[in-house]
Amino acid sequence: QALGDVVVVAPDSPQSAMGHAITINSTLHLSKISAENAKILEYSCSGTPVDCVKMAVAEILHRKPDLCVSGINHGSNSSINVIYSGTMSAAVEAGIEGIPAIGFSLADFSWNADFEATKPFIKKIALQVLEHSLPDGTVLNVNFPKLKGEDIKGIKICRQAKARWMERFDKSQTPYGKDYYWLTGEFVNQDKGEDTDEFALANGYVSVVPVQFDMTAHHAIQQLNTWDF
C-alpha cells in the first residue's frame, strides 16, 4: 500500500501444496469483500492461487498490473518446495502473463507467525523490481528466516538447493474400519553449497532465487541428439 494502489484477490480457503492447479471441472466464484470506501480492494476467490491471478487480470483489473505479489506465505518455499507451492505458482502464472512477480514466504508454519520483520525487506525488494523490472521469463522466490528484524543479516541472491522430502504415509482406520492415509515425512537438504537458499536461511539471511518457468533441460538437448531415434 505504501507503493501504490493495491487490489487483493485471494483464495477463500487454504491452498498449500496446490502447485499450478487450475479449476476446469467446477465453477468459480468471486466475491468482493472490502467495504465501498476501503483503500484496498479485496476479493475472495473459490479457486486456486493460479485461478486468482487469472481472474484478477481478466475480470477485475482488465489490464496487467505493474507488480504481482504472492504471499506472504506461512512456511518456507525454498528448494524443491517451489514445485509444490501454490504461493509461488501464483507468481509464476503472473510471470507467464508478462507481469513482474514475486513470491514471499516466511519459514514459520505457526498461524500466529510474526510477519513484522519481513515488511522493510518486502518493500525494498518490491521497489527494486519496480525500478529494474525482471529478466524475461523470470520471477523471484523470496524466503525469510524465522528471526526478528534486527537479527536478519541481509539479503542473498541464491540458487535453489538440492533437497527433497523423504516421505511416508501414516496409515490408520476410521471408526468404521476404512483405511486412511496422512502424508508426512522429513525434509533432507543434500546440498552442501554456501550459495543456496537453504544455506542463506540457516544463516540468518533472506534468500532471493530467480525462478524460470521454461522447464526445458537445455543442457540435455545435445546428449539426446546423439541417441538413435
SVG drawing of the C-alpha trace seen along z (x, -y; Angstrom):
<svg xmlns="http://www.w3.org/2000/svg" viewBox="-20 -6 49 58">
<polyline fill="none" stroke="black" stroke-width="0.4" points="0.0,0.0 3.0,-2.3 4.0,-1.8 0.7,-2.1 -2.9,-1.1 -3.5,2.5 -6.0,5.0 -6.1,8.3 -7.5,11.4 -7.0,14.4 -8.4,17.9 -11.2,18.4 -9.5,21.3 -6.0,22.7 -4.3,23.7 -0.9,25.1 0.8,27.5 -1.7,26.8 1.1,26.1 0.0,24.8 -3.5,26.3 -6.4,24.5 -10.1,25.1 -11.6,26.6 -14.2,29.1 -16.3,26.9 -17.5,23.3 -15.5,20.4 -16.9,17.8 -15.6,14.3 -16.8,12.1 -15.9,8.5 -15.3,8.4 -13.9,4.9 -16.1,2.0 -17.1,-0.5 -14.8,-3.2 -11.9,-0.9 -8.4,-2.0 -7.7,1.6 -10.0,3.6 -10.3,7.1 -11.8,10.1 -12.3,13.7 -12.0,16.4 -13.2,20.0 -10.3,21.3 -6.6,21.9 -3.9,19.3 -3.4,19.5 -7.1,19.0 -6.8,15.9 -4.2,14.4 -6.2,15.3 -9.4,13.8 -7.7,10.7 -6.3,9.9 -9.4,10.9 -12.4,10.0 -11.3,7.3 -8.4,5.2 -9.0,5.7 -5.3,4.9 -1.9,6.1 -0.8,4.7 2.7,3.2 3.5,5.9 2.1,9.2 3.0,10.0 2.0,13.5 2.0,14.3 3.3,13.8 3.1,17.5 3.2,19.4 6.2,21.7 9.2,21.8 9.0,22.3 12.7,22.7 14.5,25.5 12.2,28.2 9.2,26.7 8.9,24.2 7.5,27.1 4.6,27.7 3.9,24.2 0.6,22.5 2.1,19.2 4.9,19.5 2.6,20.8 0.6,17.6 3.8,15.6 4.8,17.9 1.3,17.5 1.7,13.7 5.2,14.1 3.6,16.1 1.2,13.2 4.2,10.9 3.7,9.3 6.7,8.7 6.1,11.1 7.5,12.0 6.5,14.9 7.2,14.2 7.3,16.8 8.3,16.9 9.9,20.1 7.3,20.2 4.3,22.5 2.6,21.1 -0.8,19.4 0.3,16.6 3.6,16.1 5.1,12.6 5.5,11.1 6.6,7.7 10.3,8.3 9.6,9.0 8.0,5.6 11.1,3.5 12.6,6.3 9.4,6.8 9.3,3.0 13.0,2.9 12.7,5.9 9.4,4.8 10.9,1.3 13.9,2.9 11.6,5.0 9.5,2.0 12.6,-0.1 14.6,2.6 11.8,5.0 12.9,8.7 14.6,10.7 12.1,12.1 10.6,15.4 11.8,14.9 10.0,14.4 11.5,14.1 11.2,16.7 11.9,14.8 12.1,16.6 12.6,15.2 14.2,16.9 12.2,17.1 14.0,14.3 13.3,10.8 14.1,7.9 17.3,6.9 18.6,10.5 18.2,10.7 21.7,10.2 20.6,9.1 19.6,10.4 21.4,13.0 20.8,13.9 20.9,17.7 20.3,20.8 17.7,23.4 19.3,26.0 19.3,29.7 17.0,31.1 13.9,33.3 11.2,34.7 11.7,38.2 8.1,39.1 5.9,41.7 2.2,42.2 0.8,42.8 -1.9,45.4 -4.8,45.6 -8.5,46.5 -11.8,44.7 -14.2,45.9 -16.0,47.7 -12.9,49.7 -12.0,47.8 -8.3,47.2 -7.0,43.7 -3.5,42.2 -1.8,39.0 1.2,37.8 4.2,37.0 8.0,37.0 11.3,35.3 12.9,32.6 16.5,33.5 19.0,31.0 21.5,32.9 23.3,29.7 26.5,28.5 26.9,25.4 27.0,22.0 25.3,20.2 21.9,21.9 18.6,20.7 18.7,23.3 22.2,22.1 21.1,18.4 18.0,19.1 20.0,21.3 22.5,18.4 20.0,15.6 19.7,14.2 16.7,13.5 17.1,15.7 16.2,14.5 16.1,17.1 15.3,16.1 12.9,18.8 12.2,19.5 9.1,21.2 10.8,22.6 11.3,26.1 13.4,27.2 16.6,29.0 18.7,27.2 21.9,28.9 20.4,32.3 19.4,31.4 22.9,32.1 23.1,35.5 19.6,36.5 20.5,35.6 23.2,38.3 20.6,41.1 19.3,43.3 15.8,42.1"/>
</svg>
